[in-house]
């Protein structure tokens, strides 16, 4: 009977979390957990987990071809600014939550980077579970056919519901499982779940053909990313983990802006970065957000 009780409790947790996300834009203020103080003395051991938004593909200098990892990505900048004693970055382009437990090319399971001695962990994951790459390619293809409409939104709502909203909600239990595993492997660490930066104009305006989405799909895709970030914030609060907002600090520097102003490159990048990914300035902005969350920020760049 005791085993049965534990099993039922485990099964209720994802269902309750899924319900909270599906029903849940009402949450946020009362559930944000105060930042835990990090010890000011002794060694600091920092581990960074994540996908391509963390690894920094094509940003010089690439230090891991298998994972498209840059030594100018935000974890490297955070480690340098904080002067950590031990730093391991296992972020990898293309990673999903599954790669927390399984190898990806030459990259071992990302959770293997954690030990009981780890003091600081940043995690940025979920975009590939939702399908960032396929969403962008689908919407770009449909946008070329109907640049003044909203063909991408219509496609994802053709079943009578918003498929992307459901996918975001279904990703919540996966993020929950990752955070619980991080806590189990690094029980004394300060854990930060990092959100995704602003990819498209926050006011919903478009910039076809520079970014080849239909005019009416820009606000839809903007809202989808906001829904993903809200889900991450909710799951962080559910697990008493700190959430780092990188969307707010990057508003006004999306992929529609001029090359000198943007921190996210469009589908045809002008600066060294992967399409629809942060460039070096975008990684620096995310580093600043993480540093601010840990008490080491020095204002927006």
N, C-alpha and C positions, 0 to 999 in steps of 0.2 A: 504493500500500500504506500509506503514511503517513496519508493521509486516511482510509482505512478503519479504521486503528487508532484514530484520534481519534474517529470515529463510534461505534465499538464501546465505547470508554471512556465516552462520553457516555451511551449507552443503558444501560450497566450501573449507572450511578450511581442513577437513580430506582428501578431494580429492587432494588438492594441496600438502598436507604433504605426502600422499601416493606416489604421483608422484615424489616428491623430493627424497624420499628414494629409490624408484625403479630406478630412473635415476642417483642416486646420489652419487657416490663415489667422485665426483668432489668438494664437498663442502669445506672442513673443515676450512682452515686457516682464511678466512676473516670473518667468522661468530661467532667465539668464543667470548663470552661476558666476559669482564673483571670482576674479582672478586669484589663483592661489599664489602666495608668495614663494619665490624660488630662493633657496639658500644662497647667500651672498658670498660664501667662502667654499673652498674645496674645488675639486675637479668638476667640470661640466661635461657630460657625455650626451651628445646630440645625435639623433637619428632622424633622417628625412625619408618619408615614404610618399609615393605619389605617381602620377601619370605624366604626360608630356608637358602639361602646364607647369609642372614642377621641374622636370628634367631640362627643359630649354633646348629643344632640337634646333640645330643649325646655328645657334648663337655661339660665336667664337668665345672661348676655345673649347671644342668638343673633346671630352676626356673618356668617353665610352661610346664607341660606334654602335654597339649592339643596342643600347638604350637611348641613343641620341641625347646624351647628358652633357651639359655645359658646366664649366667651372665658374660661370657667371650667372648661374641660376639663383633663385632666391635662397635656397638652403645654404649655398656656398657663401652668399653675401651675409646671411644671418650668422653663420659660423664665424666668419671673419670679424664682423662687428662685435659679436659677443666674446670673441677670443676663447672659443670653447677648447677644451683640452683633448677631446676625442670626438671626431665627426665622421659619420658614415652616411652616405647618400645613396640610396638604392632606388630612387625614382626612375621610372622607365617609360619611354614613349609607348603608347598603346596599352598601358596597364589598365586592367579592370580590378574590381574587388577580388576576383578569383586569384590574381597574381600575388595577393597577400600570402596565399598558402602554397602556390605552385610556381615553379621556375618559369622564367620568360627569357628564352635565348640563353645567354650566358649569365643572366641575372638570377640569383637564387630567389626563393620565396622572400618577399619583402619583410615579412614578420620575423625572419631569421636574424635581422639586423638588431633586434631588441634583446636586451638582457635585463636582469633585475637591477643592474647598476646604471641603466639608462636614466638620465635626468630630464631630458627634453625630447619630445617627439612632435614633429609636424606631419600631418596627413592631408593630402589633397587627392581625392579619388571620387569617382562617381560619374564623371563626364562620359567616359567610354561605356559604362554600364547603360547610361541613357541613350548613347549612340550619337555623340557629337558629330563624328565623321560622316555617318550615313545621312544625318539630318541636313548637314551643310550641302552634301552632294545632291540630295533629292531636291532641296529647295532651290539650289542654283539651276538645276536642270529645268524645273517647272517655272522658275522666274524668267528664264529666257523665252519661254513660250507665251507667257502672259504677264509682262512686266508691270502692268497697271492694276492687276487684280490681287488676289490672295490665294493663288493656286496651292501653295504649300499647306496653308491652314485648312483649306477645303479637303485636301488629300488626307491629312491626319484626322479630320473630323468626319470622314466619309462613312464610318461605321455607326455614326450617331453619338459618338463621344470623342473626347480629345485623347487620342492614343498616346501623345507625349506626356500629358498630365498623368495618365495611368502608369506609364513607364517610370516617371519620376517617383510616384508613390510606391511602386513595386521595388524600387532601388533602395528605399529607406531601410528595410530590414537587412539588406546587404551591408550598408554603412554601419548599422547598429552592430552587426556581427564583427565587423572590422574593429570598431572601437572597443568592444568587449575583449577581443583578442589582444589588442594593444595593452589594455589595462592588465590583463592576465600575465603578459610577458614582461611588462615594464611597470610593475605596481607602484613604484615610487616616483614615476616620471610625471612631469607637467605635460599634458597632451593638448595640442592645438589642432583643430580641424579647420583647414583653410578653404575658403570659398573661392569661386571663380570670378575673374575680373570682368569688367564691362566690355562686351564684345561688339555691341551695336549701339547706335545712338539712343540714349536714355529717353529722349523725347519721342521716339518712335518714327522719326523721319527716315527716309531711305536715301540711298546714294547709288542707285542703278545708273550705269552699268559697272561703276567701280567695284561695288559689291553686288553681284548679279542676283539679288533676291527681288521678288516682286514688291511693289510699293506697299501693298497691304499686308505683306508677310513680315515686314520689319517689326511692327509692334507685337505680333504674335510670337516671333522668335525671341524678342526681348523679354516678353512675359514668361516664356518657357524657361529661359535662363534664370530669371528671378524666382520662378517656382522651384527650380533645382536648388538654388542657394537657400531659399527658405526651408526646404526639406533638410538640407545639411545643418542649418541652424537649429532646427527642431530636434534632430537626432543628436546633435551635440549636447543640447540642454537635457535631453532624455538620459544621456549617459554622464551628465555632470562633467562635460568636456568643454573647454573654451572654443568658441567659434571666432575665426578671424575673417572679417569682412574685407575682401579685396575689390568688391564691386564699387562701393561708394568712393574710395580713393582714386579709382580709375575712370570715373564718369568724365566725359569730355575728351577722352583719349582713345576712343574706340577705333575700329578699323575703317570707318568712314572719314576720319579726319585726315588732314594733310600730312605728308610724311614727317614733317618736323614736329607735329603735335601728337601723333598717334603712338600708343604703346602696345597696340594690337595690330598685327599686320593683316592686310586683306588677303583674298584668295590668290593674288599675285603679289607677293611681298616685294617691297622695295629695300628693306633692311634685312640683314641675315636673321631669319626666323622661319619657322614653318608657317604655312598658310593658316589664317584664323588663330594664331597663337601669339603670345606675348613676345615682343622683341626684348633687347637688353634693358631698355628703359622700363618696359612692363615688368620684367623680373625684378628690377630695382624697386619699383613701386610696391610689388607684393612683399619684398623683403622689408620695406619700411613699415608695412602694415603688421607684419609678424613682429618686428622689433618693437613697434609701439605697443602691441599686446603684451610683450614680455617686459615692458618698461625700459627698453633701450632705444626707442625711437627719438629722432631729433627733428620732427616736423616733416611735412610733405615736401618732396623734391619738386 
